Amino acid sequence: MKLAILGAGAVGRSVADLAADYGHTVVAIADSSTATVDPGGIDIDATLERKAGDDGVGTADPDEIFETDYDVLVEATPTTLGDAEPGFSHTKRALESDRHVVLANKGPVAERYEDIRALEAESAGSIRFEATVGGAIPVLSTIEDSTPQAVTAVRGVLNGTANFILTRMAAEGLDYEHVLAEAQDLGVAEADPTFDVDGTDAALKFVILANVLADGGFALEDATVEGIQNVPGSALDLAAEDGRTIRLIGEATRDGVRVGPRLVPENGPLAVTGTRNIVQIETRNAGSLHSSGRGAGGPETATAVLSDVGRLPLL
Amino acid sequence: MKLAILGAGAVGRSVADLAADYGHTVVAIADSSTATVDPGGIDIDATLERKAGDDGVGTADPDEIFETDYDVLVEATPTTLGDAEPGFSHTKRALESDRHVVLANKGPVAERYEDIRALEAESAGSIRFEATVGGAIPVLSTIEDSTPQAVTAVRGVLNGTANFILTRMAAEGLDYEHVLAEAQDLGVAEADPTFDVDGTDAALKFVILANVLADGGFALEDATVEGIQNVPGSALDLAAEDGRTIRLIGEATRDGVRVGPRLVPENGPLAVTGTRNIVQIETRNAGSLHSSGRGAGGPETATAVLSDVGRLPLL
């Protein structure tokens, strides 16, 4: 397939880097102000080097992406809330041109799910969004293959930054502020870590899951969300005396979405460590499926994007 | 899709039972000596009741299955080794009629993988075999979506009977013979448990995985296999003193297949309990994905079969 990649952050760059391994050609890539386009396939190494040298990805205008002959738009621009712009409009434009869209951007499917599905219904193209939930872990494709109707709930840890912080607080007996600073030094938490530590990032993912289970009906505002900023070190010590620990756990069912710090058994499946993620998919006929793995990172998320590309029908 | 089900054991019956939930019609089902056929869809409840009453599945001849107008042959007859007959011939016949085949029977893809792929190449139909490895856990589809080339190894626990026995031996300090009898009483182990306890069942699954990774080249005879029959209770006690336990672990890489009892950390991911299974899929770009769930059972395996049906292209 011919890929047009919108977004040249860690995910967009990794998709460009790995596309050929999956048998695909990158015909265009754009960041917020520059682009490079080549119908025969861009020079990926040169483009990535240029970007690494802070010189954008090329000399074209990002809008030229949409003039290119591509099969799949990879939308990897930063997640935005509310109207989910400009990600929503990018997606709309591709679907209205009867092209496929693979989202790494959570905004359109968390905040405007029904609108996106309506556009998809009118298009020869399809949308897929495995990369929006759980990085490398195949969550949405598992639900799709089981059929959503057979899934009753999805629960788990879907934010690696918060999980890392709680793991370190428990392991070292350190307080939140101290471990957050450590996480930022390691690049595990961003300079502005708000969405990771206040539960928003996890909530967006569980909202997407609830939308898949219920075929729409949820946005971030519908989720009940509590973050980890107020978890004291003493709570973790107390939990440990009882063979338990605390993790930022989310749950999505057809009835709603909740995210918050919860007590979990110390050696149980939900007590994943470090930046690892886990989902527990509860099914009607096959009990509980647990999948864990790396929930974030350029290459990790790119594998989810490229998995999705592989499952798209030819146009 | 129209399904023709060969085999009316737990798996075949569960596929018939759940097919409608997934939007499919059962046009035929056969056990070893009887069949029932109806191009408009068989009366599933009546057929399952008849079978439960030990009166076969109908009055037709099993061979009539192949005369029916079906899209997908579900091959759920018992796994056989060596020439993998009659499962291999059933698969061949369907592919030669340009029909799809979904296997729950491990024989053809463990013992004669290249032959099956050659038949598939000449057919308008495709083969899928998620149900042959790990029951409800989506192992093969995960490898497929990641692309096999991106997977370096698959490791894990893929036999629930052996795992149950080892779990109980460790938990209760009982010896193998005692726990085996308990497992048989519970229906977790068969009257003839040989293939479960001697590692053959697990080995067949890891051989299938090696065949997927390497695109053929392996059969059961190529695997190095050791079972659990000689694990003494004392070994588990000693392991526990060290914070470890013993599980029947298998591993498949492009270089080969090994199955045997191994020491694993007591609270680590490989120490699944009871009849649960787990696979660790090692990838080039996304670290290690772990998936655990119910590895066996009628409904569990049927969900894997029906997942596969959902991924087949229209004929």
Interface residues (C-beta under 8 A of the other chain):
Chain A: L18 D21 Y22 G135 A136 I137 P138 S141 T142 D145 S146 T147 Q149 A150 N267 P269 T283 N285 A286 G287 S288 L289 H290 S291 S292 G293 R294 G297 P299 E300 A302 T303 L306 S307 G310 R311
Chain B: L18 D21 Y22 G135 A136 I137 P138 S141 T142 D145 S146 T147 Q149 A150 N267 P269 T283 N285 A286 G287 S288 L289 H290 S291 S292 G293 R294 G297 P299 E300 A302 T303 L306 S307 G310 R311
